[in-house]
Amino acid sequence: MMTRHWFKAAPIWETPAISRRVTSVEEALRCLMELWPDEHRASATYEAAIDACEEAISAAGTVEVARDAFVAAADEAGILDDRGAPS
């Protein structure tokens, strides 16, 4: 069984009406790879988030750095749920 790398919930907009609370590095990586808006997949912030998540999973990085990178990428993509409408 694979160990989960938990972190404080990072809410993102999955759709304009549905918010999702991402609570682990593995879930963050899955969101980045499967749910991310196409127009934001080429950014350096997006790539840094993927790298940080992969490093945390392999123990080469930390959960905190992975969460921070994920939140930064979500903010840049306009899908960070700050209780406003997604941009």
C-alpha positions as CSV (number, residue, x, y, z in Angstrom):
1,M,0.0,0.0,0.0
2,M,1.3,3.4,-1.0
3,T,1.9,6.0,1.8
4,R,-0.2,9.2,1.4
5,H,1.5,12.5,1.9
6,W,-1.2,14.6,3.6
7,F,-1.3,18.4,3.8
8,K,-3.6,21.2,4.9
9,A,-6.6,21.3,2.5
10,A,-6.0,23.5,-0.6
11,P,-9.4,24.3,-2.1
12,I,-9.7,24.6,-5.9
13,W,-12.5,25.1,-8.3
14,E,-13.1,21.8,-10.2
15,T,-15.9,23.6,-12.2
16,P,-17.3,27.1,-11.9
17,A,-19.8,25.7,-9.4
18,I,-17.9,22.9,-7.6
19,S,-15.1,23.4,-5.2
20,R,-12.7,20.6,-4.3
21,R,-10.5,20.3,-1.2
22,V,-7.2,18.8,-2.2
23,T,-5.6,17.2,0.9
24,S,-2.5,15.2,-0.3
25,V,0.4,15.4,-2.6
26,E,-0.9,12.5,-4.6
27,E,-4.3,14.1,-5.1
28,A,-2.6,17.4,-6.1
29,L,-0.5,15.6,-8.7
30,R,-3.6,13.9,-10.0
31,C,-5.4,17.3,-10.3
32,L,-2.4,18.8,-12.0
33,M,-2.3,16.0,-14.6
34,E,-6.0,15.4,-15.1
35,L,-8.0,18.5,-14.2
36,W,-5.8,21.4,-15.0
37,P,-6.9,24.0,-17.5
38,D,-5.0,23.4,-20.8
39,E,-4.1,27.0,-21.2
40,H,-2.1,26.9,-18.0
41,R,-0.2,23.6,-18.5
42,A,2.8,25.3,-20.2
43,S,3.7,27.7,-17.4
44,A,6.8,27.5,-15.3
45,T,4.6,27.6,-12.1
46,Y,2.6,24.5,-13.3
47,E,5.8,22.6,-14.1
48,A,7.3,23.6,-10.7
49,A,4.2,22.2,-9.0
50,I,4.4,18.9,-10.8
51,D,8.2,18.7,-10.0
52,A,7.5,19.5,-6.3
53,C,4.8,16.9,-6.0
54,E,6.9,14.2,-7.6
55,E,9.8,15.1,-5.4
56,A,7.7,14.9,-2.2
57,I,6.4,11.5,-3.3
58,S,9.9,10.2,-3.8
59,A,11.1,11.8,-0.5
60,A,13.5,14.1,-2.4
61,G,11.3,17.1,-1.4
62,T,8.8,18.1,1.3
63,V,5.0,18.0,1.5
64,E,5.0,21.7,2.4
65,V,6.9,22.7,-0.7
66,A,4.6,20.6,-2.8
67,R,1.5,22.2,-1.3
68,D,2.9,25.7,-1.7
69,A,3.8,25.0,-5.4
70,F,0.3,23.5,-6.0
71,V,-1.4,26.6,-4.4
72,A,0.8,28.9,-6.5
73,A,-0.1,27.0,-9.7
74,A,-3.8,27.0,-8.8
75,D,-3.7,30.8,-8.1
76,E,-2.0,31.4,-11.4
77,A,-4.5,29.3,-13.3
78,G,-7.4,31.2,-11.6
79,I,-8.8,28.1,-9.9
80,L,-7.8,28.6,-6.3
81,D,-11.0,28.8,-4.3
82,D,-10.8,31.9,-2.3
83,R,-14.6,31.9,-2.1
84,G,-15.0,34.1,-5.1
85,A,-15.9,33.0,-8.6
86,P,-13.2,31.4,-10.6
87,S,-11.5,33.6,-13.2
